[in-house]
Amino acid sequence: MEEKNPTYSKTTIIIGIVLAVAVIGIMVLSVISYINTTVDKNDIFALQVQVANLQNKITAANNELTSLSSQITEANSRIFTLSNKESSDVSSLQDELSTANDQISSLANQINNVLLQISGLRTDISSDAVMISSIQTQLSSINSQLSSLDNATVSMQNTLTSLENTVDSLISQVNDLTAAATNPVILFSSQVISQAFSTQTLLYTFTPTYNGYIYVSGTSNSTTGYIRVTNNTTSTFTDFTFGTGTTVTAAVMGGYSYSLSFGNSDASGTITAVLTATYYPTSSSTTNAFPLFSSLVISQAFGTQTLLYTFAPTYNGYVYISGISNSATGYIRVTNNTTSTYNDYAFGTGTTINAVVNAGYSYSISFGNSDASGTITATLSATYYY
């Protein structure tokens, strides 16, 4: 807005004009009075000159009055213009203020609506949080129940598998006993053994006429007890864990000499055992033979094993393995994959072993060594007899 700065105020100019007129009037009256009282012609001429001068002054005053009037008119016009502009500016500002107030009111309404929506969303979120917490609790409960059911299922499956294995084993033993029931040979019965710790006791030596099996059963007071079946013909042996009592099944081949011994690995004390052994020959001197592998060449690093063959025998029998190797620590490992147990048979630089296998179980045959260096080689053959 422009500043209002006129040259003169209207009231001051008017007062000045009135005073000027009054002064001029007084001067004229004085002059006239002076003329009336002075009749001297010279004085009249002088007075005329003075009158003329006064008229000139009046004319100059009129001119000045006209100029002042023009200035007053211009000032009034400027005041009017400034007044109109101020009114226009104030009106414009009032319009803008009104518009701003309307916008503020609209924004306030929008903010209130947003606050209402936020409040509603918070309520929904709170409700959803409660629902989610409830669902999570239910899921946790369901997961716990499922875990419990899974554990129960696994336990039942393990129990069922164990029972099935037990039934298969019993069926196998029953079948074997039934097949050989006409000609079992009792090697010794309820033989009492008493031995020092970490020793062996020879139980029996014989040469079977036919291929077959030896079943050794009984009890002992040693948790480290074992039955050793030695093939005297091949100078090889197999140790079967016996512990405080179990049943051992060992394959034997017709025409070979075998020794049965009981031993323990205890560190002290006296070990006792009561044992019975029975030999079950086959019904004839011939058996069925099925080659598993022949002249299989192996090359392996020191301290390692190599898988040779995996199979599941249809009938109870044994696996006969022969060959050579360049390792004095070589061994054959026969693993019962079904029961996750295994037996290691010393093989050295070459010999023969035979390992019992039962129908319905999965077996793996591996060759390994315990050397500390070098490359180990072997050439092996295996035959399954039943």
Backbone torsions as a table, in degrees:
resi	resn	phi	psi	omega
1	MET	NA	131.8	178.6
2	GLU	-69.6	150.3	177.1
3	GLU	-80.9	143.1	177.9
4	LYS	-86.6	112.8	-175.3
5	ASN	-141.8	63.5	179.4
6	PRO	-69.0	155.8	-177.1
7	THR	-66.4	-44.6	177.5
8	TYR	-130.9	151.2	172.4
9	SER	-82.5	150.7	-175.6
10	LYS	-59.0	-44.2	-176.9
11	THR	-64.9	-41.7	-178.7
12	THR	-63.7	-41.1	-179.5
13	ILE	-64.7	-44.1	-179.5
14	ILE	-62.3	-45.0	179.9
15	ILE	-62.0	-39.5	179.4
16	GLY	-62.6	-41.6	179.9
17	ILE	-63.5	-45.6	-179.6
18	VAL	-59.7	-44.1	-179.5
19	LEU	-63.5	-40.0	-179.7
20	ALA	-64.1	-43.5	179.2
21	VAL	-61.9	-42.7	-179.2
22	ALA	-62.7	-43.0	-178.8
23	VAL	-63.9	-44.5	-179.5
24	ILE	-61.8	-43.0	179.5
25	GLY	-60.2	-45.2	-179.0
26	ILE	-61.8	-41.2	-179.5
27	MET	-64.3	-41.5	179.7
28	VAL	-63.2	-45.1	179.6
29	LEU	-61.4	-39.4	-179.9
30	SER	-64.0	-42.3	-179.7
31	VAL	-63.0	-45.9	-179.4
32	ILE	-62.0	-42.6	-180.0
33	SER	-62.5	-38.8	-178.2
34	TYR	-66.9	-40.7	179.3
35	ILE	-63.8	-42.1	-177.8
36	ASN	-65.6	-30.8	-175.7
37	THR	-92.5	-14.7	-178.3
38	THR	-118.7	119.5	-175.5
39	VAL	-105.6	8.0	-180.0
40	ASP	-72.9	126.3	-176.0
41	LYS	-63.0	-38.1	178.5
42	ASN	-61.9	-37.8	178.0
43	ASP	-67.1	-35.0	179.3
44	ILE	-62.0	-43.1	-179.6
45	PHE	-61.9	-43.0	179.3
46	ALA	-63.5	-39.2	178.7
47	LEU	-66.5	-36.8	178.4
48	GLN	-61.7	-42.2	177.9
49	VAL	-60.8	-42.7	179.0
50	GLN	-63.8	-39.6	178.7
51	VAL	-61.8	-43.6	179.8
52	ALA	-59.9	-43.8	178.0
53	ASN	-61.5	-40.8	179.2
54	LEU	-64.1	-38.6	178.8
55	GLN	-62.9	-40.8	177.4
56	ASN	-61.0	-41.1	179.0
57	LYS	-65.0	-39.7	178.2
58	ILE	-62.4	-42.7	178.8
59	THR	-59.6	-45.9	179.2
60	ALA	-60.9	-39.2	179.6
61	ALA	-65.4	-41.3	177.5
62	ASN	-60.9	-42.9	178.4
63	ASN	-61.0	-42.6	179.6
64	GLU	-65.4	-37.2	178.5
65	LEU	-64.0	-41.4	178.4
66	THR	-62.0	-41.6	178.9
67	SER	-63.5	-41.3	179.5
68	LEU	-65.8	-36.2	179.0
69	SER	-63.7	-42.8	178.2
70	SER	-61.9	-41.1	179.1
71	GLN	-64.1	-38.5	178.9
72	ILE	-63.2	-42.9	179.9
73	THR	-61.4	-44.6	-179.9
74	GLU	-63.1	-39.9	-179.6
75	ALA	-65.8	-42.0	177.9
76	ASN	-60.9	-40.6	179.8
77	SER	-64.0	-41.6	179.8
78	ARG	-66.4	-40.8	177.8
79	ILE	-61.5	-40.9	-180.0
80	PHE	-64.0	-44.0	179.8
81	THR	-62.1	-47.1	-179.9
82	LEU	-63.5	-37.9	179.5
83	SER	-63.1	-45.5	179.0
84	ASN	-62.5	-43.0	-179.6
85	LYS	-63.4	-41.7	179.2
86	GLU	-62.1	-42.1	178.5
87	SER	-62.6	-42.0	180.0
88	SER	-63.9	-44.3	-179.9
89	ASP	-63.0	-44.1	179.2
90	VAL	-61.4	-42.2	179.2
91	SER	-62.6	-43.3	179.1
92	SER	-62.5	-45.0	178.7
93	LEU	-62.7	-38.3	178.4
94	GLN	-64.3	-39.3	177.8
95	ASP	-63.4	-45.6	179.5
96	GLU	-62.9	-41.4	178.6
97	LEU	-62.4	-40.9	178.4
98	SER	-62.6	-43.6	178.5
99	THR	-62.4	-44.0	179.3
100	ALA	-61.4	-41.6	178.0
101	ASN	-61.4	-40.8	177.8
102	ASP	-62.2	-42.9	179.5
103	GLN	-64.8	-42.5	178.3
104	ILE	-61.1	-41.9	178.7
105	SER	-62.5	-42.7	179.2
106	SER	-63.5	-44.4	178.7
107	LEU	-62.9	-39.2	178.2
108	ALA	-61.7	-41.4	177.9
109	ASN	-63.9	-42.6	178.9
110	GLN	-62.9	-42.7	178.3
111	ILE	-61.3	-41.8	177.9
112	ASN	-61.2	-42.2	178.6
113	ASN	-63.0	-43.2	179.2
114	VAL	-62.9	-42.4	178.5
115	LEU	-61.1	-39.3	177.3
116	LEU	-63.9	-42.6	178.5
117	GLN	-63.6	-42.6	178.6
118	ILE	-61.5	-42.8	178.6
119	SER	-60.4	-41.7	178.9
120	GLY	-65.3	-41.1	179.2
121	LEU	-65.1	-39.4	177.3
122	ARG	-61.2	-40.9	177.7
123	THR	-62.7	-44.2	178.9
124	ASP	-62.7	-43.5	-180.0
125	ILE	-61.7	-43.5	178.9
126	SER	-60.7	-43.5	178.8
127	SER	-64.4	-42.5	179.3
128	ASP	-64.9	-38.7	179.8
129	ALA	-61.4	-42.0	177.4
130	VAL	-62.5	-43.4	-179.7
131	MET	-64.7	-43.9	179.8
132	ILE	-62.0	-43.2	177.8
133	SER	-59.6	-41.2	178.8
134	SER	-64.7	-43.2	179.9
135	ILE	-64.6	-41.9	178.8
136	GLN	-62.2	-39.6	176.7
137	THR	-62.1	-43.9	178.7
138	GLN	-63.8	-42.3	179.1
139	LEU	-63.0	-42.4	178.3
140	SER	-59.7	-42.1	178.6
141	SER	-64.5	-42.5	179.7
142	ILE	-64.1	-43.1	179.5
143	ASN	-62.4	-39.8	177.5
144	SER	-62.6	-43.2	178.5
145	GLN	-63.8	-42.1	179.2
146	LEU	-63.8	-42.3	178.1
147	SER	-61.1	-42.7	178.4
148	SER	-62.8	-42.9	178.2
149	LEU	-64.2	-40.3	178.4
150	ASP	-61.5	-45.3	179.4
151	ASN	-61.4	-42.6	179.3
152	ALA	-64.3	-40.1	179.5
153	THR	-64.4	-45.5	178.9
154	VAL	-60.9	-43.6	179.1
155	SER	-61.1	-43.8	179.4
156	MET	-66.0	-39.4	178.1
157	GLN	-64.5	-42.2	177.5
158	ASN	-62.0	-43.4	178.3
159	THR	-62.6	-43.5	179.9
160	LEU	-63.2	-43.7	178.6
161	THR	-61.6	-44.0	178.8
162	SER	-61.1	-43.0	179.2
163	LEU	-65.4	-39.8	178.6
164	GLU	-63.6	-42.3	177.8
165	ASN	-62.4	-42.9	179.0
166	THR	-62.1	-44.5	178.8
167	VAL	-62.7	-43.7	179.0
168	ASP	-60.8	-44.1	179.6
169	SER	-62.4	-44.2	179.4
170	LEU	-64.0	-41.7	178.4
171	ILE	-61.9	-42.2	179.3
172	SER	-61.6	-45.7	180.0
173	GLN	-64.8	-40.9	179.2
174	VAL	-62.6	-42.9	179.2
175	ASN	-62.4	-44.9	178.6
176	ASP	-62.7	-44.8	-179.7
177	LEU	-65.2	-38.6	179.0
178	THR	-65.2	-41.9	-178.3
179	ALA	-66.8	-34.6	-176.6
180	ALA	-103.4	12.3	-175.3
181	ALA	-64.9	-21.3	-176.9
182	THR	-79.8	-19.2	-176.2
183	ASN	-144.8	44.1	173.3
184	PRO	-71.2	149.8	178.5
185	VAL	-123.2	117.5	177.2
186	ILE	-79.1	118.5	-179.5
187	LEU	-83.3	-43.4	171.6
188	PHE	-159.7	155.5	-175.1
189	SER	-134.5	128.8	177.7
190	SER	49.4	43.4	179.4
191	GLN	-76.8	128.3	-177.3
192	VAL	-93.1	130.6	178.7
193	ILE	-121.1	140.1	172.4
194	SER	-137.2	120.6	-174.6
195	GLN	-142.8	160.5	176.9
196	ALA	-74.1	167.2	179.7
197	PHE	-68.2	148.3	178.2
198	SER	57.1	41.6	177.0
199	THR	-131.8	174.7	177.4
200	GLN	-127.9	152.4	177.0
201	THR	-129.0	125.0	177.2
202	LEU	-70.8	129.4	-178.1
203	LEU	-101.0	-43.4	-172.8
204	TYR	-165.5	146.9	175.0
205	THR	-132.0	132.3	178.9
206	PHE	-159.1	167.4	178.1
207	THR	-123.2	105.5	-178.4
208	PRO	-68.4	143.9	178.5
209	THR	-76.5	-35.4	-177.6
210	TYR	-123.9	161.3	170.1
211	ASN	-61.8	146.7	179.8
212	GLY	-179.8	-153.5	-175.8
213	TYR	-136.5	151.0	171.9
214	ILE	-113.6	128.1	175.2
215	TYR	-109.0	120.6	179.1
216	VAL	-115.8	127.9	179.4
217	SER	-135.2	165.9	177.4
218	GLY	147.2	-159.1	-178.1
219	THR	-139.8	161.2	173.2
220	SER	-152.8	167.5	178.3
221	ASN	-99.8	14.1	-178.3
222	SER	-113.6	131.0	176.6
223	THR	-78.7	-11.3	-179.6
224	THR	-106.0	10.5	-178.1
225	GLY	-62.2	149.3	177.5
226	TYR	-149.9	156.4	174.2
227	ILE	-105.8	126.3	177.0
228	ARG	-107.3	122.6	176.0
229	VAL	-106.9	113.6	-175.7
230	THR	-107.6	128.5	172.1
231	ASN	-89.1	101.3	-175.7
232	ASN	-66.7	-26.8	-179.0
233	THR	-69.2	-40.5	-178.6
234	THR	-100.7	-2.9	-178.7
235	SER	58.2	41.6	176.0
236	THR	-124.5	159.4	179.5
237	PHE	-147.3	161.8	175.3
238	THR	-133.2	130.6	176.9
239	ASP	-98.5	132.9	178.7
240	PHE	-115.6	123.3	-180.0
241	THR	-59.6	131.8	-178.8
242	PHE	-118.8	-37.0	179.2
243	GLY	59.1	-141.9	-178.5
244	THR	-83.5	2.2	176.2
245	GLY	148.2	130.4	178.0
246	THR	-167.1	-163.6	175.9
247	THR	-127.1	130.3	-179.6
248	VAL	-111.1	134.7	175.4
249	THR	-118.3	122.7	-178.8
250	ALA	-129.1	133.7	178.4
251	ALA	-79.1	143.6	175.0
252	VAL	-132.5	153.2	-178.3
253	MET	-115.1	138.6	-179.5
254	GLY	-59.7	136.7	177.4
255	GLY	90.3	-6.3	177.8
256	TYR	-101.6	149.2	178.3
257	SER	-91.7	133.1	-178.9
258	TYR	-126.6	148.2	172.7
259	SER	-124.0	140.1	176.1
260	LEU	-111.3	131.0	179.6
261	SER	-134.2	154.7	171.8
262	PHE	-115.9	133.8	179.5
263	GLY	-140.5	172.6	178.1
264	ASN	-145.1	162.2	178.6
265	SER	-118.9	22.4	179.7
266	ASP	-65.1	157.6	-179.0
267	ALA	-96.0	-10.3	-179.7
268	SER	-164.1	169.9	174.2
269	GLY	89.8	177.9	177.7
270	THR	-109.0	130.9	-175.5
271	ILE	-104.0	131.6	177.7
272	THR	-123.4	154.2	178.8
273	ALA	-157.0	152.6	174.5
274	VAL	-126.4	117.1	-169.1
275	LEU	-129.5	150.4	175.1
276	THR	-133.7	137.8	-179.6
277	ALA	-132.1	136.9	179.0
278	THR	-132.1	136.0	178.1
279	TYR	-102.0	125.9	177.7
280	TYR	-112.0	104.0	178.2
281	PRO	-81.0	162.1	172.8
282	THR	-74.2	170.2	-175.3
283	SER	-74.1	-14.3	177.9
284	SER	-147.3	178.2	-177.5
285	SER	-84.3	-4.0	-179.3
286	THR	-110.4	151.7	176.8
287	THR	-136.8	165.5	174.5
288	ASN	-82.6	140.3	-179.4
289	ALA	-125.3	137.8	179.2
290	PHE	-132.8	109.5	-179.5
291	PRO	-64.2	131.4	176.3
292	LEU	-92.3	-47.9	172.9
293	PHE	-156.0	157.1	-176.1
294	SER	-136.2	129.6	178.5
295	SER	49.5	45.7	179.4
296	LEU	-77.1	123.3	-177.1
297	VAL	-93.6	130.1	-179.6
298	ILE	-122.2	139.9	171.5
299	SER	-135.2	123.7	-174.6
300	GLN	-144.1	160.5	177.0
301	ALA	-74.8	165.3	179.1
302	PHE	-67.2	147.9	177.0
303	GLY	66.4	27.8	-177.8
304	THR	-128.3	175.1	177.1
305	GLN	-127.9	153.5	176.2
306	THR	-129.4	125.7	177.1
307	LEU	-70.7	128.8	-178.9
308	LEU	-100.9	-42.5	-172.5
309	TYR	-165.0	147.1	174.7
310	THR	-132.2	132.2	179.0
311	PHE	-157.3	164.4	177.1
312	ALA	-121.8	106.5	-177.1
313	PRO	-65.8	142.6	178.8
314	THR	-79.6	-31.3	-178.5
315	TYR	-128.1	159.0	172.9
316	ASN	-62.5	143.4	179.7
317	GLY	-178.1	-151.7	177.7
318	TYR	-148.8	160.1	178.8
319	VAL	-110.1	127.5	-179.9
320	TYR	-106.1	122.1	-176.5
321	ILE	-123.5	133.6	179.6
322	SER	-138.3	166.2	177.8
323	GLY	148.7	-162.5	-178.6
324	ILE	-139.0	160.4	172.8
325	SER	-151.9	167.4	178.2
326	ASN	-99.2	13.7	-177.7
327	SER	-112.8	129.9	176.5
328	ALA	-75.4	-14.6	-178.5
329	THR	-106.7	10.8	-177.8
330	GLY	-61.3	148.5	178.2
331	TYR	-149.7	156.1	174.2
332	ILE	-105.7	127.4	177.5
333	ARG	-109.6	122.5	175.3
334	VAL	-107.9	114.7	-174.9
335	THR	-108.8	129.4	171.4
336	ASN	-86.9	100.3	-176.4
337	ASN	-65.0	-27.5	-178.0
338	THR	-69.6	-40.1	-177.8
339	THR	-102.5	-2.5	-179.6
340	SER	58.2	40.4	175.8
341	THR	-124.2	160.9	179.9
342	TYR	-151.5	161.1	173.0
343	ASN	-127.3	135.0	175.6
344	ASP	-100.9	133.0	-179.9
345	TYR	-116.0	121.0	179.1
346	ALA	-58.9	132.0	-178.5
347	PHE	-119.8	-35.4	177.6
348	GLY	60.4	-142.3	-178.2
349	THR	-84.8	3.4	176.1
350	GLY	147.0	130.2	179.7
351	THR	-169.9	-164.5	173.8
352	THR	-131.6	146.3	174.9
353	ILE	-134.4	157.4	167.4
354	ASN	-136.0	134.8	-174.7
355	ALA	-123.7	134.0	-179.6
356	VAL	-70.7	138.0	173.2
357	VAL	-131.1	145.0	-178.4
358	ASN	-113.2	146.0	-178.9
359	ALA	-62.6	143.7	175.9
360	GLY	86.8	-3.1	178.3
361	TYR	-107.8	152.6	176.3
362	SER	-97.5	132.8	-178.5
363	TYR	-124.9	147.2	173.3
364	SER	-123.5	139.6	178.9
365	ILE	-114.7	127.2	-178.9
366	SER	-131.3	154.6	171.8
367	PHE	-115.2	133.3	179.9
368	GLY	-138.9	173.0	177.8
369	ASN	-145.9	160.3	178.4
370	SER	-117.0	21.9	179.7
371	ASP	-64.2	157.3	-179.6
372	ALA	-96.9	-9.4	-179.7
373	SER	-164.4	169.2	174.2
374	GLY	90.5	175.8	176.3
375	THR	-108.3	129.9	-175.5
376	ILE	-101.9	132.1	177.4
377	THR	-123.7	152.4	178.1
378	ALA	-156.1	152.1	173.5
379	THR	-126.2	117.8	-169.4
380	LEU	-130.0	152.6	173.7
381	SER	-133.8	146.9	-179.8
382	ALA	-140.4	140.6	178.6
383	THR	-132.7	134.9	178.1
384	TYR	-96.4	121.6	179.4
385	TYR	-108.9	135.7	177.6
386	TYR	-148.6	NA	NA
